[in-house]
């Protein structure tokens, strides 16, 4: 399957001496890197022979291999980053020389920023998005239209369905990790998810944080299934785990930084109202969430009390992945007042401020749009969006458009 990130990677290679692909394990970074072979030489730092080849003398290696070098799992060898800076500065104006990939390290972006600032373009990859599995030509229609700042009528006119509702719900159930998706075997998917979690905790987390309590962190990951899509209450989680609040905050920093979980900060700008300031959070992959919840079919998912939160998280992740694949600069938030008014997602970028409500239903009642209308008026937004399971896009109001998930 063609990845939506490939065009962005090719574009970045024209602008930067080095490009970094970061994201969770098994999301397709190595496969995308290998698509540049045989023109590029690929070094996999998880292979002992490749690690020794590079780590023995990284400066000499990069002098002997000054361009078209891909380095997989770069976070394993932090000494690489200053060596890359020296190699890049030998021929500062030449672009497209190095690609590095990295996963499972909250310090990875910090290391890149400290050593390679101004020399590197960073692309955050994710598992397959629905736009990628539902079309031979992956295109995040909604994100492109938002970035172009088109009128709201254009949304309704230009968006076309990428798949049918059944395909959308199958994707929601299974998630987007490439290997289980391409094999489409229920037994394999279950085994793969179990092995993935074991490898994530045993190899990545314990290697990066050797002092962490393994059993408590496992319990923490399981506990998150019950709060995915809710406002995070650190003190309550600390009591449940029998640890301090600072430890819980460290756990959230680890799981967010290793791309398994996404913290969504609260939108608190320019508000005269009392705002809930704690972040919300979601599992980034709905399939992994459902595996942890022991949900294996759509009937069970629809009957589950967490169904709405699961759908909401999946839609939010689809939108965020879309903007990342375009290289579009943006920030994301949620909004909630102490009186209960809430917006599921607030996107902010050069295109302005866009509030987004997410519903798993096909129809939306007018009273359900009150918070959205008030936010649009208060923040003077050009328009707001409702993402749901309708059959086709439509206007709910002069500045509110309903967009089916199948059209994203």
C-alpha positions as a Markdown table, in Angstrom:
| # | Residue | x | y | z |
|---|---|---|---|---|
| 1 | Unk | 0.0 | 0.0 | 0.0 |
| 2 | Unk | 1.3 | 3.5 | -0.8 |
| 3 | Unk | 1.7 | 5.6 | 2.2 |
| 4 | Unk | 0.5 | 9.2 | 2.4 |
| 5 | Unk | 3.8 | 10.2 | 3.9 |
| 6 | Unk | 5.9 | 9.3 | 0.9 |
| 7 | Unk | 5.3 | 12.5 | -1.1 |
| 8 | Unk | 6.0 | 14.5 | 2.0 |
| 9 | Unk | 9.3 | 12.6 | 2.6 |
| 10 | Unk | 10.3 | 13.2 | -1.0 |
| 11 | Unk | 9.5 | 16.9 | -0.6 |
| 12 | Unk | 11.5 | 17.2 | 2.6 |
| 13 | Unk | 14.5 | 15.6 | 1.0 |
| 14 | Unk | 14.6 | 18.5 | -1.4 |
| 15 | Unk | 14.7 | 21.0 | 1.4 |
| 16 | Unk | 16.7 | 19.4 | 4.3 |
| 17 | Unk | 20.0 | 17.6 | 4.5 |
| 18 | Unk | 18.4 | 15.1 | 6.9 |
| 19 | Unk | 14.8 | 13.9 | 7.4 |
| 20 | Unk | 13.6 | 12.0 | 10.5 |
| 21 | Unk | 10.7 | 9.6 | 10.4 |
| 22 | Unk | 9.4 | 9.1 | 14.0 |
| 23 | Unk | 6.5 | 7.0 | 15.2 |
| 24 | Unk | 5.5 | 3.8 | 17.0 |
| 25 | Unk | 7.1 | 0.5 | 16.3 |
| 26 | Unk | 5.7 | -1.5 | 13.3 |
| 27 | Unk | 3.9 | 1.5 | 11.8 |
| 28 | Unk | 5.7 | 1.3 | 8.5 |
| 29 | Unk | 8.8 | 3.5 | 8.9 |
| 30 | Unk | 11.3 | 0.9 | 7.9 |
| 31 | Unk | 9.1 | -0.2 | 4.9 |
| 32 | Unk | 8.9 | 3.4 | 3.7 |
| 33 | Unk | 12.7 | 3.8 | 4.2 |
| 34 | Unk | 13.4 | 0.7 | 2.2 |
| 35 | Unk | 11.3 | 2.0 | -0.7 |
| 36 | Unk | 14.4 | 4.2 | -1.5 |
| 37 | Unk | 16.6 | 1.1 | -2.0 |
| 38 | Unk | 18.8 | 0.2 | -3.9 |
| 39 | Unk | 19.8 | 3.8 | -4.4 |
| 40 | Unk | 20.2 | 4.3 | -0.7 |
| 41 | Unk | 22.3 | 2.3 | 1.8 |
| 42 | Unk | 20.2 | 1.3 | 4.8 |
| 43 | Unk | 21.8 | 0.7 | 8.3 |
| 44 | Unk | 19.6 | -1.1 | 10.8 |
| 45 | Unk | 20.9 | -0.3 | 14.3 |
| 46 | Unk | 19.0 | -3.3 | 15.7 |
| 47 | Unk | 21.3 | -5.6 | 13.7 |
| 48 | Unk | 24.5 | -6.1 | 15.7 |
| 49 | Unk | 26.7 | -6.0 | 12.6 |
| 50 | Unk | 25.2 | -2.7 | 11.5 |
| 51 | Unk | 25.4 | -1.3 | 15.0 |
| 52 | Unk | 29.1 | -2.1 | 15.2 |
| 53 | Unk | 29.8 | -0.8 | 11.8 |
| 54 | Unk | 28.3 | 2.7 | 12.7 |
| 55 | Unk | 29.1 | 2.9 | 16.4 |
| 56 | Unk | 32.8 | 2.1 | 16.1 |
| 57 | Unk | 33.5 | 5.5 | 14.7 |
| 58 | Unk | 30.4 | 7.4 | 13.5 |
| 59 | Unk | 32.4 | 10.4 | 12.3 |
| 60 | Unk | 34.5 | 8.2 | 10.0 |
| 61 | Unk | 31.5 | 6.2 | 8.8 |
| 62 | Unk | 29.7 | 9.4 | 7.7 |
| 63 | Unk | 32.8 | 10.7 | 6.0 |
| 64 | Unk | 33.0 | 7.5 | 4.0 |
| 65 | Unk | 29.2 | 7.5 | 3.4 |
| 66 | Unk | 28.3 | 11.2 | 3.0 |
| 67 | Unk | 25.0 | 10.9 | 1.3 |
| 68 | Unk | 22.0 | 8.6 | 0.6 |
| 69 | Unk | 22.3 | 6.8 | 3.9 |
| 70 | Unk | 19.2 | 5.6 | 5.8 |
| 71 | Unk | 19.7 | 4.8 | 9.5 |
| 72 | Unk | 16.9 | 2.7 | 11.1 |
| 73 | Unk | 16.0 | 3.0 | 14.9 |
| 74 | Unk | 18.4 | 5.9 | 15.4 |
| 75 | Unk | 17.4 | 6.3 | 19.1 |
| 76 | Unk | 19.5 | 3.2 | 20.0 |
| 77 | Unk | 22.7 | 5.2 | 19.4 |
| 78 | Unk | 22.4 | 8.8 | 20.8 |
| 79 | Unk | 26.0 | 9.6 | 19.8 |
| 80 | Unk | 24.8 | 9.5 | 16.1 |
| 81 | Unk | 23.2 | 12.9 | 16.3 |
| 82 | Unk | 26.3 | 15.1 | 17.0 |
| 83 | Unk | 28.1 | 13.1 | 14.3 |
| 84 | Unk | 25.3 | 13.8 | 11.9 |
| 85 | Unk | 25.6 | 17.5 | 12.6 |
| 86 | Unk | 29.3 | 17.5 | 11.8 |
| 87 | Unk | 28.7 | 15.5 | 8.6 |
| 88 | Unk | 25.9 | 17.8 | 7.5 |
| 89 | Unk | 28.0 | 21.0 | 8.2 |
| 90 | Unk | 30.8 | 19.8 | 5.9 |
| 91 | Unk | 28.4 | 20.4 | 3.0 |
| 92 | Unk | 25.7 | 22.5 | 4.6 |
| 93 | Unk | 23.9 | 23.4 | 1.4 |
| 94 | Unk | 23.4 | 19.9 | 0.0 |
| 95 | Unk | 20.0 | 18.4 | 0.7 |
| 96 | Unk | 18.6 | 14.9 | 0.7 |
| 97 | Unk | 21.6 | 13.2 | 2.2 |
| 98 | Unk | 20.3 | 11.3 | 5.2 |
| 99 | Unk | 17.1 | 9.7 | 6.5 |
| 100 | Unk | 16.8 | 8.5 | 10.1 |
| 101 | Unk | 14.0 | 6.6 | 11.7 |
| 102 | Unk | 13.2 | 6.4 | 15.4 |
| 103 | Unk | 10.6 | 5.0 | 17.8 |
| 104 | Unk | 9.9 | 4.4 | 21.5 |
| 105 | Unk | 11.9 | 7.2 | 23.0 |
| 106 | Unk | 10.5 | 10.4 | 24.6 |
| 107 | Unk | 14.1 | 11.8 | 24.4 |
| 108 | Unk | 14.4 | 11.2 | 20.6 |
| 109 | Unk | 12.9 | 14.5 | 19.4 |
| 110 | Unk | 14.8 | 16.4 | 22.1 |
| 111 | Unk | 18.1 | 14.8 | 20.9 |
| 112 | Unk | 17.3 | 15.7 | 17.3 |
| 113 | Unk | 16.4 | 19.3 | 18.2 |
| 114 | Unk | 19.5 | 19.9 | 20.3 |
| 115 | Unk | 22.0 | 18.5 | 17.7 |
| 116 | Unk | 20.3 | 19.0 | 14.4 |
| 117 | Unk | 18.2 | 22.2 | 14.7 |
| 118 | Unk | 17.8 | 23.8 | 11.3 |
| 119 | Unk | 19.3 | 20.9 | 9.5 |
| 120 | Unk | 16.4 | 18.3 | 9.7 |
| 121 | Unk | 12.8 | 17.9 | 8.8 |
| 122 | Unk | 10.7 | 15.8 | 11.1 |
| 123 | Unk | 7.8 | 13.6 | 10.0 |
| 124 | Unk | 5.6 | 11.9 | 12.5 |
| 125 | Unk | 4.3 | 8.6 | 11.1 |
| 126 | Unk | 1.4 | 6.5 | 12.4 |
| 127 | Unk | -0.1 | 3.2 | 11.5 |
| 128 | Unk | -2.4 | 3.1 | 8.5 |
| 129 | Unk | -5.1 | 5.8 | 8.5 |
| 130 | Unk | -8.5 | 5.0 | 7.0 |
| 131 | Unk | -7.6 | 7.2 | 4.0 |
| 132 | Unk | -4.7 | 4.9 | 3.3 |
| 133 | Unk | -6.4 | 1.6 | 3.5 |
| 134 | Unk | -9.6 | 2.7 | 1.7 |
| 135 | Unk | -8.0 | 4.1 | -1.5 |
| 136 | Unk | -5.2 | 3.3 | -3.9 |
| 137 | Unk | -4.4 | 7.0 | -3.8 |
| 138 | Unk | -4.3 | 8.0 | -0.2 |
| 139 | Unk | -5.6 | 11.6 | 0.2 |
| 140 | Unk | -6.8 | 13.3 | 3.3 |
| 141 | Unk | -9.5 | 15.4 | 1.6 |
| 142 | Unk | -10.7 | 17.2 | 4.7 |
| 143 | Unk | -7.3 | 18.3 | 5.9 |
| 144 | Unk | -6.3 | 19.6 | 2.5 |
| 145 | Unk | -9.5 | 21.6 | 2.3 |
| 146 | Unk | -9.0 | 23.1 | 5.8 |
| 147 | Unk | -5.3 | 24.0 | 5.0 |
| 148 | Unk | -6.5 | 25.8 | 1.8 |
| 149 | Unk | -9.0 | 27.8 | 3.8 |
| 150 | Unk | -11.8 | 27.2 | 1.5 |
| 151 | Unk | -15.4 | 28.3 | 2.1 |
| 152 | Unk | -17.6 | 25.9 | 4.0 |
| 153 | Unk | -19.8 | 25.4 | 1.0 |
| 154 | Unk | -16.7 | 23.9 | -0.8 |
| 155 | Unk | -16.5 | 21.2 | 1.9 |
| 156 | Unk | -20.0 | 20.0 | 1.1 |
| 157 | Unk | -19.5 | 20.2 | -2.6 |
| 158 | Unk | -15.9 | 18.8 | -3.1 |
| 159 | Unk | -15.7 | 15.9 | -0.6 |
| 160 | Unk | -16.2 | 12.5 | -2.1 |
| 161 | Unk | -16.6 | 9.1 | -0.3 |
| 162 | Unk | -13.5 | 7.1 | 0.0 |
| 163 | Unk | -15.2 | 3.9 | 1.1 |
| 164 | Unk | -18.5 | 2.6 | 2.4 |
| 165 | Unk | -19.8 | 2.6 | 6.0 |
| 166 | Unk | -19.0 | -1.1 | 6.5 |
| 167 | Unk | -15.3 | -0.6 | 5.5 |
| 168 | Unk | -15.1 | 2.3 | 7.9 |
| 169 | Unk | -16.4 | 0.3 | 10.9 |
| 170 | Unk | -14.1 | -2.6 | 10.1 |
| 171 | Unk | -11.2 | -0.2 | 10.2 |
| 172 | Unk | -12.4 | 1.2 | 13.5 |
| 173 | Unk | -12.6 | -2.2 | 15.0 |
| 174 | Unk | -9.2 | -3.5 | 13.7 |
| 175 | Unk | -7.1 | -0.3 | 13.9 |
| 176 | Unk | -4.3 | 0.5 | 11.4 |
| 177 | Unk | -1.1 | -1.4 | 12.3 |
| 178 | Unk | 0.1 | -2.6 | 8.8 |
| 179 | Unk | 0.9 | -6.2 | 9.4 |
| 180 | Unk | -2.4 | -7.3 | 11.0 |
| 181 | Unk | -4.3 | -5.2 | 8.5 |
| 182 | Unk | -2.7 | -6.7 | 5.4 |
| 183 | Unk | -3.0 | -10.3 | 6.7 |
| 184 | Unk | -6.7 | -9.9 | 7.7 |
| 185 | Unk | -6.6 | -13.0 | 9.9 |
| 186 | Unk | -8.5 | -12.6 | 13.2 |
| 187 | Unk | -6.3 | -15.2 | 15.1 |
| 188 | Unk | -3.1 | -13.6 | 13.8 |
| 189 | Unk | -4.3 | -10.1 | 14.8 |
| 190 | Unk | -4.9 | -11.3 | 18.3 |
| 191 | Unk | -1.5 | -13.0 | 18.5 |
| 192 | Unk | 0.3 | -10.0 | 16.9 |
| 193 | Unk | -1.3 | -7.5 | 19.4 |
| 194 | Unk | -0.3 | -9.6 | 22.4 |
| 195 | Unk | 3.3 | -9.9 | 21.1 |
| 196 | Unk | 3.4 | -6.2 | 20.3 |
| 197 | Unk | 2.4 | -5.2 | 23.8 |
| 198 | Unk | 4.9 | -7.6 | 25.3 |
| 199 | Unk | 7.7 | -6.3 | 23.2 |
| 200 | Unk | 6.7 | -2.7 | 23.8 |
| 201 | Unk | 6.9 | -3.1 | 27.6 |
| 202 | Unk | 9.7 | -5.7 | 27.9 |
| 203 | Unk | 12.1 | -4.4 | 25.3 |
| 204 | Unk | 11.4 | -0.7 | 24.8 |
| 205 | Unk | 10.1 | 0.6 | 28.1 |
| 206 | Unk | 12.4 | -1.5 | 30.3 |
| 207 | Unk | 15.4 | -0.7 | 28.2 |
| 208 | Unk | 14.7 | 3.0 | 28.2 |
| 209 | Unk | 13.6 | 3.1 | 31.8 |
| 210 | Unk | 15.3 | 0.3 | 33.6 |
| 211 | Unk | 14.1 | 1.5 | 37.1 |
| 212 | Unk | 10.4 | 1.4 | 36.1 |
| 213 | Unk | 8.2 | -1.1 | 38.0 |
| 214 | Unk | 7.2 | -3.5 | 35.2 |
| 215 | Unk | 4.1 | -4.8 | 36.9 |
| 216 | Unk | 2.7 | -1.4 | 37.8 |
| 217 | Unk | 3.4 | -0.1 | 34.3 |
| 218 | Unk | 1.5 | -3.1 | 32.8 |
| 219 | Unk | -1.4 | -2.4 | 35.2 |
| 220 | Unk | -1.2 | 1.3 | 34.1 |
| 221 | Unk | -1.6 | 0.4 | 30.4 |
| 222 | Unk | -4.6 | -1.8 | 31.2 |
| 223 | Unk | -6.1 | 0.9 | 33.3 |
| 224 | Unk | -6.0 | 3.4 | 30.5 |
| 225 | Unk | -8.6 | 1.4 | 28.5 |
| 226 | Unk | -11.2 | 2.6 | 31.0 |
| 227 | Unk | -10.3 | 6.3 | 30.7 |
| 228 | Unk | -9.4 | 6.6 | 27.0 |
| 229 | Unk | -11.4 | 9.6 | 25.8 |
| 230 | Unk | -11.9 | 11.2 | 29.2 |
| 231 | Unk | -10.3 | 14.0 | 31.1 |
| 232 | Unk | -7.3 | 12.6 | 33.0 |
| 233 | Unk | -7.5 | 12.6 | 36.8 |
| 234 | Unk | -4.0 | 12.1 | 38.0 |
| 235 | Unk | -4.8 | 11.7 | 41.7 |
| 236 | Unk | -7.5 | 9.1 | 41.0 |
| 237 | Unk | -5.1 | 7.0 | 38.8 |
| 238 | Unk | -2.4 | 7.4 | 41.4 |
| 239 | Unk | -4.7 | 5.9 | 44.1 |
| 240 | Unk | -5.7 | 3.1 | 41.8 |
| 241 | Unk | -2.1 | 2.1 | 41.2 |
| 242 | Unk | -0.8 | 2.8 | 44.7 |
| 243 | Unk | 1.9 | 5.3 | 43.4 |
| 244 | Unk | 2.5 | 9.0 | 43.7 |
| 245 | Unk | 1.0 | 11.6 | 41.3 |
| 246 | Unk | 4.5 | 12.5 | 40.0 |
| 247 | Unk | 5.0 | 8.8 | 39.1 |
| 248 | Unk | 1.6 | 8.8 | 37.2 |
| 249 | Unk | 2.6 | 11.9 | 35.3 |
| 250 | Unk | 5.9 | 10.3 | 34.4 |
| 251 | Unk | 4.0 | 7.2 | 33.1 |
| 252 | Unk | 1.8 | 9.5 | 30.9 |
| 253 | Unk | 4.9 | 11.2 | 29.6 |
| 254 | Unk | 6.4 | 7.8 | 28.7 |
| 255 | Unk | 3.4 | 6.4 | 27.0 |
| 256 | Unk | 2.7 | 9.6 | 25.1 |
| 257 | Unk | 6.4 | 9.9 | 24.1 |
| 258 | Unk | 6.5 | 6.3 | 22.9 |
| 259 | Unk | 3.5 | 6.9 | 20.6 |
| 260 | Unk | 1.0 | 4.5 | 22.2 |
| 261 | Unk | -1.2 | 7.2 | 23.7 |
| 262 | Unk | -2.0 | 10.8 | 22.8 |
| 263 | Unk | -2.5 | 13.5 | 25.4 |
| 264 | Unk | -4.9 | 16.3 | 24.1 |
| 265 | Unk | -4.4 | 19.6 | 26.0 |
| 266 | Unk | -7.2 | 21.8 | 27.0 |
| 267 | Unk | -7.9 | 24.9 | 25.0 |
| 268 | Unk | -7.7 | 27.8 | 27.5 |
| 269 | Unk | -6.9 | 30.8 | 25.3 |
| 270 | Unk | -8.8 | 34.1 | 25.7 |
| 271 | Unk | -11.7 | 32.6 | 27.6 |
| 272 | Unk | -13.7 | 34.5 | 30.2 |
| 273 | Unk | -15.3 | 31.2 | 31.3 |
| 274 | Unk | -14.0 | 28.6 | 33.8 |
| 275 | Unk | -12.3 | 26.0 | 31.7 |
| 276 | Unk | -11.3 | 22.4 | 32.6 |
| 277 | Unk | -7.5 | 22.5 | 32.3 |
| 278 | Unk | -6.6 | 18.8 | 32.7 |
| 279 | Unk | -5.7 | 17.1 | 29.4 |
| 280 | Unk | -7.8 | 14.3 | 27.8 |
| 281 | Unk | -6.2 | 11.2 | 26.3 |
| 282 | Unk | -6.7 | 8.4 | 23.8 |
| 283 | Unk | -5.1 | 5.3 | 22.6 |
| 284 | Unk | -3.7 | 6.2 | 19.2 |
| 285 | Unk | -4.7 | 3.0 | 17.6 |
| 286 | Unk | -8.3 | 1.8 | 18.0 |
| 287 | Unk | -7.4 | -1.8 | 17.3 |
| 288 | Unk | -5.0 | -1.9 | 20.2 |
| 289 | Unk | -7.5 | -0.3 | 22.5 |
| 290 | Unk | -10.1 | -2.9 | 21.5 |
| 291 | Unk | -7.7 | -5.8 | 22.0 |
| 292 | Unk | -7.0 | -4.6 | 25.5 |
| 293 | Unk | -10.7 | -4.3 | 26.1 |
| 294 | Unk | -11.2 | -7.8 | 24.7 |
| 295 | Unk | -13.5 | -6.6 | 22.0 |
| 296 | Unk | -13.2 | -8.8 | 18.8 |
| 297 | Unk | -16.4 | -8.0 | 16.8 |
| 298 | Unk | -18.5 | -5.0 | 16.0 |
| 299 | Unk | -21.6 | -6.2 | 17.8 |
| 300 | Unk | -19.6 | -6.3 | 21.1 |
| 301 | Unk | -18.1 | -2.9 | 20.3 |
| 302 | Unk | -21.5 | -1.2 | 19.7 |
| 303 | Unk | -22.8 | -2.6 | 23.0 |
| 304 | Unk | -19.8 | -1.5 | 25.0 |
| 305 | Unk | -20.1 | 1.6 | 27.3 |
| 306 | Unk | -16.8 | 2.9 | 25.9 |
| 307 | Unk | -18.0 | 2.8 | 22.3 |
| 308 | Unk | -18.5 | 6.6 | 21.9 |
| 309 | Unk | -15.1 | 7.4 | 23.4 |
| 310 | Unk | -13.5 | 4.8 | 21.1 |
| 311 | Unk | -15.1 | 6.3 | 18.0 |
| 312 | Unk | -14.2 | 9.8 | 19.1 |
| 313 | Unk | -10.5 | 8.9 | 19.6 |
| 314 | Unk | -10.3 | 7.1 | 16.2 |
| 315 | Unk | -11.7 | 10.2 | 14.4 |
| 316 | Unk | -9.4 | 12.6 | 16.2 |
| 317 | Unk | -6.4 | 10.4 | 15.3 |
| 318 | Unk | -7.5 | 10.3 | 11.6 |
| 319 | Unk | -7.6 | 14.1 | 11.5 |
| 320 | Unk | -4.2 | 14.5 | 13.2 |
| 321 | Unk | -2.6 | 11.9 | 10.9 |
| 322 | Unk | -4.0 | 13.8 | 7.9 |
| 323 | Unk | -2.3 | 17.0 | 8.9 |
| 324 | Unk | 0.9 | 15.3 | 9.8 |
| 325 | Unk | 1.0 | 13.6 | 6.3 |
| 326 | Unk | 0.6 | 17.0 | 4.7 |
| 327 | Unk | 3.4 | 18.6 | 6.8 |
| 328 | Unk | 0.9 | 21.2 | 7.9 |
| 329 | Unk | 1.8 | 23.1 | 11.0 |
| 330 | Unk | -1.1 | 23.0 | 13.5 |
| 331 | Unk | -2.0 | 22.5 | 17.2 |
| 332 | Unk | -4.9 | 20.4 | 18.6 |
| 333 | Unk | -6.9 | 20.8 | 21.8 |
| 334 | Unk | -10.2 | 19.9 | 23.4 |
| 335 | Unk | -12.5 | 22.4 | 25.1 |
| 336 | Unk | -14.7 | 22.0 | 28.1 |
| 337 | Unk | -16.2 | 24.5 | 30.6 |
| 338 | Unk | -17.1 | 23.9 | 34.2 |
| 339 | Unk | -20.7 | 24.2 | 33.2 |
| 340 | Unk | -20.4 | 21.2 | 30.8 |
| 341 | Unk | -20.1 | 22.9 | 27.4 |
| 342 | Unk | -17.7 | 20.8 | 25.3 |
| 343 | Unk | -15.9 | 20.6 | 21.9 |
| 344 | Unk | -14.3 | 17.3 | 21.1 |
| 345 | Unk | -11.5 | 18.7 | 19.0 |
| 346 | Unk | -10.2 | 22.2 | 18.3 |
| 347 | Unk | -7.7 | 22.6 | 15.5 |
| 348 | Unk | -5.5 | 25.7 | 15.2 |
| 349 | Unk | -3.2 | 26.7 | 12.4 |
| 350 | Unk | -2.5 | 29.3 | 9.7 |
| 351 | Unk | -6.0 | 28.5 | 8.5 |
| 352 | Unk | -7.5 | 29.8 | 11.8 |
| 353 | Unk | -9.4 | 28.1 | 14.5 |
| 354 | Unk | -11.7 | 25.1 | 13.6 |
| 355 | Unk | -13.9 | 23.4 | 16.3 |
| 356 | Unk | -14.9 | 19.8 | 15.5 |
| 357 | Unk | -17.7 | 17.8 | 17.1 |
| 358 | Unk | -17.6 | 14.0 | 16.7 |
| 359 | Unk | -20.7 | 11.8 | 16.8 |
| 360 | Unk | -21.0 | 8.1 | 16.1 |
| 361 | Unk | -24.7 | 8.5 | 15.1 |
| 362 | Unk | -26.0 | 9.2 | 11.6 |
| 363 | Unk | -28.1 | 12.2 | 12.6 |
| 364 | Unk | -27.5 | 15.0 | 15.0 |
| 365 | Unk | -30.1 | 17.0 | 16.8 |
| 366 | Unk | -30.0 | 20.8 | 16.8 |
| 367 | Unk | -29.7 | 20.9 | 20.6 |
| 368 | Unk | -26.5 | 18.9 | 20.3 |
| 369 | Unk | -24.9 | 21.7 | 18.3 |
| 370 | Unk | -25.3 | 24.4 | 21.1 |
| 371 | Unk | -21.7 | 24.2 | 22.3 |
| 372 | Unk | -20.4 | 24.3 | 18.8 |
| 373 | Unk | -22.5 | 27.3 | 17.9 |
| 374 | Unk | -21.5 | 29.2 | 21.0 |
| 375 | Unk | -17.8 | 28.4 | 20.5 |
| 376 | Unk | -17.9 | 29.6 | 16.9 |
| 377 | Unk | -19.6 | 32.9 | 18.0 |
| 378 | Unk | -17.3 | 33.5 | 21.0 |
| 379 | Unk | -14.1 | 32.7 | 19.1 |
| 380 | Unk | -15.3 | 34.2 | 15.8 |
| 381 | Unk | -14.4 | 31.1 | 13.9 |
| 382 | Unk | -15.1 | 30.9 | 10.1 |
| 383 | Unk | -17.0 | 27.6 | 10.6 |
| 384 | Unk | -17.3 | 24.4 | 12.6 |
| 385 | Unk | -17.5 | 20.8 | 11.6 |
| 386 | Unk | -19.4 | 17.8 | 12.8 |
| 387 | Unk | -17.9 | 14.4 | 11.9 |
| 388 | Unk | -20.5 | 11.6 | 12.0 |
| 389 | Unk | -21.8 | 8.6 | 10.1 |
| 390 | Unk | -24.2 | 10.4 | 7.7 |
| 391 | Unk | -24.5 | 9.3 | 4.1 |
| 392 | Unk | -23.3 | 12.5 | 2.5 |
| 393 | Unk | -21.9 | 15.9 | 3.6 |
| 394 | Unk | -24.5 | 18.6 | 4.3 |
| 395 | Unk | -24.9 | 22.0 | 5.9 |
| 396 | Unk | -26.5 | 22.1 | 9.3 |
| 397 | Unk | -26.2 | 25.9 | 9.5 |
| 398 | Unk | -24.6 | 28.7 | 7.5 |
| 399 | Unk | -21.3 | 28.0 | 9.3 |
| 400 | Unk | -21.6 | 24.3 | 10.4 |
| 401 | Unk | -21.0 | 21.4 | 8.0 |
| 402 | Unk | -21.6 | 17.8 | 8.7 |
| 403 | Unk | -18.9 | 15.5 | 7.2 |
| 404 | Unk | -19.3 | 11.7 | 7.2 |
| 405 | Unk | -16.2 | 9.8 | 8.4 |
| 406 | Unk | -16.2 | 7.9 | 5.1 |
| 407 | Unk | -15.4 | 11.2 | 3.3 |
| 408 | Unk | -12.4 | 12.3 | 5.4 |
